[in-house]
Amino acid sequence: MNTTLSKQEKQPPKPKWLRVKLPSGKKYTDLRNLVSKYNLNTICTSGSCPNMGECWTEGTATFMILGNICTRSCGFCGVKTGRPEQVSWDEPEKVARSIKMMQIKHAVITSVDRDDLQDMGSIIWAETVKAIRRMNPETTLETLIPDFQGVKRNIDRIIEVHPEVISHNMETVKRLTREVRIQAKYERSLEVLEYLKKSGVRRTKSGIMLGLGEKETEVIQTMEDLRNVGLDIITIGQYLRPSKNHLPVKEFITPEQFKKYETIGLEMGFRHVESGALVRSSYKAQKHLT
């Protein structure tokens, strides 16, 4: 079996189970109007997330900080790669105001990788959480962090502001990591998640995407590796190609297979397992607080 990932490779036709209902409802419409009127920056809109309507109706939204240009060039990601702009030190207050304006009950914060910065963006990360807490004391938080190159001082800054959930995505199985997450390391991501748990973080979370040529045994091994470092919550979804310049989909995983991974994950002892074609990192994120 040829497992080399080629961007020129044709992908199989999209199956019927990947059809998405158009978002609707007053809560969704109100939030959409606010985002447009005030040019608020959410991953939900910029990433065209298929679950946007469902999440917004439940009062959950995901915000991206530290700009929209990443220092890494992952083969699956639609975020632009290049030289990032300077850090905006008023960004924490802007994000906090956006959350207040949108009346978000549960906010997920993520960011691009900022390997160009000495602190890799961890100070802005911490200040953003603090600003949200000040302005939105009832809002709960999940921080979906980069690996910060495994530097513990940077990770500590996140731990010290006590978000309800700290998440770091594994993205793929060990064999495919070098091709899918070019500047990332499988073992380093595991070490970050283990360090979070050993530091007393109550809820740790990670996500993987399927359809890049991984085998079932490799997916199960990745799940076992994550559980062995104490991970509480795992999300498993279908990889969808952002453009022809990104890695192709090798396979569309069936709903039955996703259900099988959910059953296996719960048997392993994960607190929550979200497994399905349209599952993304922040899918049903508020539920993960229990």
C-alpha positions in Angstrom: 0.0 0.0 0.0 1.4 3.4 -1.0 1.0 5.7 1.9 2.9 8.7 0.5 0.8 11.9 0.7 0.7 13.8 -2.6 -1.1 17.1 -3.2 -1.6 16.2 -6.8 -3.5 13.0 -6.0 -7.2 12.8 -6.9 -9.6 12.3 -4.0 -12.7 10.1 -3.8 -16.2 11.8 -4.3 -17.7 13.3 -1.2 -20.3 10.9 0.3 -23.9 11.8 1.3 -23.2 11.7 5.0 -21.1 14.8 4.7 -24.0 17.0 3.7 -24.5 19.9 6.1 -27.8 21.6 7.0 -27.7 25.3 6.5 -27.6 27.2 9.8 -30.8 28.9 10.9 -32.6 30.3 13.9 -32.8 33.6 15.6 -29.7 33.1 17.8 -27.6 32.2 14.8 -28.9 35.1 12.8 -28.3 37.6 15.6 -24.7 36.4 16.1 -24.0 36.4 12.4 -25.2 40.0 12.1 -23.0 41.0 15.1 -20.0 39.4 13.6 -20.5 41.1 10.2 -21.3 44.5 11.7 -18.3 44.7 14.0 -15.9 42.6 12.0 -15.4 40.1 14.8 -12.8 37.4 14.3 -14.1 33.9 14.8 -12.7 30.6 13.4 -16.4 29.6 13.0 -16.8 32.1 10.1 -13.3 32.3 8.7 -13.0 28.5 8.7 -16.6 27.9 7.4 -17.2 25.4 10.1 -20.0 23.0 9.4 -21.2 23.1 13.0 -21.3 26.9 13.3 -25.1 27.1 13.5 -25.4 24.4 16.1 -22.6 25.8 18.3 -23.7 29.4 18.1 -27.3 28.4 19.0 -25.8 26.8 22.1 -23.7 29.9 22.9 -20.3 28.6 22.0 -17.8 30.3 19.6 -14.1 29.9 18.7 -11.8 32.9 18.5 -8.3 33.0 16.9 -5.6 35.2 18.4 -2.1 36.3 17.4 -3.0 37.2 13.9 -4.0 35.1 10.9 -0.5 34.2 9.5 1.2 31.1 10.9 4.9 30.4 11.1 4.3 26.7 10.3 3.1 25.1 7.0 1.0 22.1 7.9 -0.3 20.2 4.8 -3.9 20.1 6.1 -4.4 23.7 7.4 -6.1 26.5 5.5 -4.4 29.3 7.5 -1.9 31.3 5.6 1.8 30.6 6.2 4.5 33.3 6.2 5.9 36.1 8.3 3.4 37.2 10.9 2.5 40.8 11.7 3.6 42.4 15.0 1.7 41.4 18.1 -1.3 43.5 18.9 -1.2 44.1 22.6 -4.8 45.4 22.7 -6.0 42.1 21.2 -6.9 40.6 24.6 -9.4 43.4 25.3 -10.8 43.2 21.8 -11.5 39.5 22.2 -13.0 40.0 25.6 -15.3 42.7 24.2 -16.3 40.5 21.3 -17.3 37.7 23.7 -19.3 40.1 25.8 -21.0 41.6 22.7 -21.9 38.1 21.4 -23.0 37.0 24.8 -21.0 33.8 24.5 -21.4 31.3 27.3 -18.4 29.2 26.4 -15.5 30.5 24.4 -12.8 28.5 22.7 -9.6 30.4 22.1 -7.0 29.2 19.6 -4.1 30.7 17.7 -1.6 30.4 14.9 1.9 29.2 15.8 4.2 32.1 16.6 7.6 30.5 16.5 9.0 33.9 15.6 8.4 35.2 19.1 10.6 34.5 22.1 7.6 33.6 24.2 5.8 32.0 21.2 2.8 34.1 22.0 2.2 32.7 25.4 2.0 36.1 27.1 -0.8 37.3 24.8 -2.5 33.9 25.4 -2.4 34.5 29.2 -3.5 38.1 28.9 -6.4 37.1 26.7 -7.7 34.7 29.3 -7.4 37.3 32.0 -9.2 39.9 30.0 -12.1 37.5 29.2 -12.3 36.7 32.9 -12.5 40.3 33.9 -15.1 41.3 31.3 -17.1 38.0 31.2 -16.9 36.4 34.6 -19.7 33.9 33.8 -18.1 32.7 30.5 -16.2 29.4 30.7 -13.1 28.8 28.6 -11.2 26.3 26.5 -7.8 27.1 25.3 -6.7 25.2 22.2 -3.0 25.8 22.3 0.0 25.2 20.0 2.9 23.1 21.3 5.0 26.2 22.2 7.9 24.0 21.1 7.5 22.1 24.3 8.9 25.0 26.4 7.4 24.5 29.8 7.6 28.2 30.9 5.3 29.1 28.0 2.9 26.2 28.8 2.9 27.3 32.5 1.5 30.7 31.5 -1.6 28.9 30.2 -1.9 26.6 33.3 -1.5 29.6 35.6 -4.7 31.4 34.3 -6.8 28.2 34.9 -9.0 27.8 31.8 -11.6 25.1 32.3 -10.2 23.0 29.5 -6.7 23.0 27.9 -6.5 21.4 24.5 -3.7 20.6 22.1 -4.4 18.7 18.9 -2.4 15.6 17.9 -4.1 15.9 14.4 -2.9 12.6 13.0 -1.2 9.3 13.7 2.5 9.0 14.4 3.5 7.6 10.9 1.9 10.6 9.1 2.9 13.3 11.5 6.0 14.4 9.5 4.0 14.9 6.3 0.8 16.3 7.8 2.3 18.5 10.6 5.7 19.3 9.0 7.3 21.3 11.9 5.5 19.4 14.7 6.5 16.2 16.5 4.2 13.4 17.7 6.2 12.7 20.9 6.4 16.4 21.7 2.6 16.8 21.5 2.2 13.8 23.8 4.8 15.4 26.2 2.8 18.7 26.3 -0.4 16.9 27.1 1.2 14.8 29.8 2.8 17.9 31.3 -0.6 19.6 31.4 -2.1 16.7 33.3 0.8 16.2 35.7 0.6 20.0 36.4 -2.9 19.5 37.8 -5.1 20.5 34.8 -8.5 19.0 35.4 -9.6 18.6 31.8 -7.2 18.0 28.9 -8.3 17.5 25.4 -7.0 16.6 21.9 -8.3 16.0 18.4 -7.3 13.8 15.5 -8.6 13.9 11.9 -9.1 10.9 9.7 -8.9 10.2 6.0 -5.2 10.9 5.3 -4.3 7.2 4.8 -4.0 6.1 8.4 -4.9 2.5 9.3 -7.4 1.5 12.0 -4.6 0.0 14.2 -2.7 3.3 14.0 -5.8 5.3 15.1 -6.4 3.0 18.0 -2.7 3.3 18.9 -2.9 7.1 18.9 -6.0 6.9 21.1 -4.1 4.6 23.5 -1.1 6.9 23.5 -3.3 9.9 24.4 -5.1 8.0 27.1 -1.8 6.8 28.6 -0.8 10.5 29.2 -4.1 11.0 31.1 -6.1 12.7 28.3 -9.7 13.3 29.3 -11.5 14.3 26.1 -10.8 13.3 22.4 -12.4 14.5 19.2 -12.2 12.5 16.0 -13.4 13.9 12.7 -13.1 13.7 8.9 -10.3 15.6 7.2 -11.6 17.9 4.5 -9.2 19.4 2.0 -9.2 23.3 2.2 -7.9 23.7 -1.3 -6.1 21.9 -4.2 -2.8 23.1 -2.6 -3.4 21.0 0.5 -3.1 17.3 1.1 -5.9 15.3 -0.6 -8.5 13.1 1.2 -7.5 9.5 0.8 -10.6 8.1 2.3 -14.0 9.2 3.6 -14.6 7.4 6.9 -18.0 5.8 7.3 -20.4 6.7 10.2 -20.1 3.1 11.4 -16.3 3.4 11.7 -16.6 6.7 13.6 -19.1 5.0 16.0 -16.6 2.1 16.4 -13.9 4.6 17.5 -16.3 6.2 19.9 -17.1 2.9 21.5 -13.4 2.0 21.7 -12.5 5.4 23.2 -15.2 5.2 25.9 -13.9 1.7 26.8 -10.4 3.1 27.1 -11.7 5.5 29.8 -11.9 8.8 28.0 -14.4 11.1 29.8 -15.8 12.3 26.5 -15.4 11.0 22.9 -16.8 13.1 20.0 -16.4 10.9 16.9 -18.1 11.7 13.6 -17.5 13.0 10.1 -18.3 16.6 10.9 -16.7 16.7 14.4 -14.2 19.5 14.9 -12.0 20.5 17.8 -14.6 22.7 19.5 -17.7 20.6 18.6 -20.0 20.3 21.7 -17.2 22.0 23.6 -19.5 23.2 26.4 -20.5 19.6 27.2 -16.9 18.8 27.9 -17.0 20.8 31.1 -18.9 18.0 32.9 
